[in-house]
């Protein structure tokens, strides 16, 4: 049983740990991620970032709005839905604003609350659909930006300082990897699913 914010009530038993295949989240025939072997710096950075994005999608797959909005470790406001919303804003900032120079109001930032991406992640199917639409639109923009860049030295601005596309790609890989670690724990707490 969960409350209106998706927080699991203490009396509900924890799920048993399960894997999809071996020690993996899904079997190799179902895994859309590559396993390396990229050729060159751009392909390597783009490939590893794509794999991290796909990992986020895998960790959220098959869950309803209630499960996606569930906060697993009180008092944390973190949920899988909150991670999708947060990463949509991360993509938006780094690719639209910092690199493309097109500042726009940040997704899921409500007034003075910089944590609205997590705080306002509610168990509503339309909120889930909106988060995925927004995230996918930002990923699409980022992929098109990277594909059109003549090289990885293309520079934008972050906090008044120049920043190169290659550094942004490395940062995004790090950002996703960190949050996918959170997603591992969140998903395990929801239904026991574990694996890479």
Protein Blocks (a to p, Z undefined) as FASTA:
>chain_A
ZZfkopacfklccdddddfbhjbfbdfklmmbdeejiecjklmmmmmmmmmmmmmmmmmg
oiafklmmpcfbdcbfbdfklmmmmmmmmmmmmmmmmmnopacddehiahjllklmmmmm
ccdfklmmmmmmmmmmmmmmmmmmmmmpmbfkbccdeehiacdfklmmmmmmmmmmmmmm
mmmmmmmmmnopacZZ
